[in-house]
Amino acid sequence: MNNLVWFRNDLRIQDNHSLKSACDQEGDVIAVYFFDPRFYNKSDFDLDINVTLPFGKTGKYRAQFIREAIADLKAGLEEHGIPLLVFNDRPENVIPRLVQEYDITDIYLQKEWTRDEVEQENALGKALSELENKPQGHRVYDQFLFHPDDVPFENWKQIPRVFTEFRKKCEKQSEVRDIVDIAGYKQDILKVEETEIPTLPELGLETFTKDTRSAFPWTGGEISAWERLDHYFWETEKLKFYKKTRNGLVGIDYSSKFSAWLSIGSISARQIYWEVKRFEKEIKKNQDTYLLIFELIWRDFFKYVSLKHHNDIFKIGGILHKDYEWKSSERELKKWINGETHEPFVNANMKELAATGWMSNRGRQNVASYWSMHKEQDWRIGAAYFEHILIDYDVHSNYGNWMYNSGVGNDPRNRTFNIQLQASRYDGDGKFQRLWLQEGLF
Ligand code: FAD
């Protein structure tokens, strides 16, 4: 009678409810992670358009970040005697065998609800149902700041369309849960098969060296997530100035840069929240410290939006079912991706993204507005490129923000950005544009 933890977007040891529940049970714990080819193959994103998208779902930057997170997780779990098996395969092809071989009676996993992840779970469920001793599944929501059982909405239909209403209700009526841990847990080392973390070429991706200009130079994993938090909160106290710097474009410290670790769960939103609270007690409490929590609530909001609207977040009309005319031009796509449009500010941001997998929030809003509002190009193509290239891709935040910026989502104002005005406001001295466009333009 043993327990299997299937790690998904919860690649951490601290504050991981699936891991904690498994460790609290009788029997040993084995962990598993899948580089599921469905997320790495070239894909048409099911968009029903004439354009062939020249990229797959997971690109090299995120894949590398995940590889690093898995290496870190494997080493961390070993300290508790827990082996992590890693496969470049689909869960349904492997888990039934693990169940038989390691006498697994219970499987613990983070609950996901978006299309690809549900398909993945369904395929596994089908494969497991053919076993004589089907293990019991335990699925938990572990990616939220405010747990779905604690928010003041009886069902997802009640999730407000406007963020402010959602935030105010949650702030008033919900509490962030405490952290859980497996600090004292230790089991005897189990003898299991040897597995390897697949290389980028094995995942169908090219290797690369990091661009020295990157505003996101870190590696993946729980250790680096906490190093980053320690730097931003405790060593430099940059959190005190977050509100004043968060619209920045150059350097590592204009914003927290937590998103990439959050998206694969190397740190939890709850952990960040409780560190902000400690900071407020020990160092300073101001609008800046509050704003970081405010942004984490935005992150939650988009998760609730996708719980409410399911696959509408991937549809052309978005959650508003808008019947707009959208274009889909391969030429425009190439120009946008390569940073060859007539807008230098868009170009600088797109070149940064292509070279590093990172773009600031200010940049993302502008290039999205350029693509879908100025050029009236199918917003889902832009979102698909972001899905491929972003190091911090998160299905809810990506599609939620794209809809928001494209007039088919939660923005009550339906704005279009004046890109030149934005460039002069946020890059008045041209430093950012020079960094990515090199000499010659200025
Ligand atoms: P900080 O400013 O330090 O904020 C702290 C945290 O709050 C972030 O790490 C993030 O988890 C959350 N947050 C901040 N802004 C937002 C927001 N607008 N929506 C949701 N959560 C937010 N974020 C992703 O994590 N993954 C995505 O795939 C993604 N795609 C985006 C696509 C578009 C078109 C736009 C406009 C925004 C997108 N964002 C996405 C949101 C936002 O740009 C990033 O979360 C942010 O820039 C990450 O930098 P940071 O961690 O330094 O953020």
Boltz pocket constraint, residues with backbone or C-beta under 6 A from the ligand:
constraints:
  - pocket:
      binder: B
      contacts: [[A, 246], [A, 255], [A, 256], [A, 257], [A, 258], [A, 259], [A, 260], [A, 262], [A, 263], [A, 292], [A, 295], [A, 296], [A, 298], [A, 299], [A, 300], [A, 302], [A, 359], [A, 360], [A, 361], [A, 362], [A, 364], [A, 365], [A, 368], [A, 386], [A, 390], [A, 392], [A, 393], [A, 394], [A, 395], [A, 397], [A, 398], [A, 399], [A, 401], [A, 402], [A, 405]]
      max_distance: 6.0
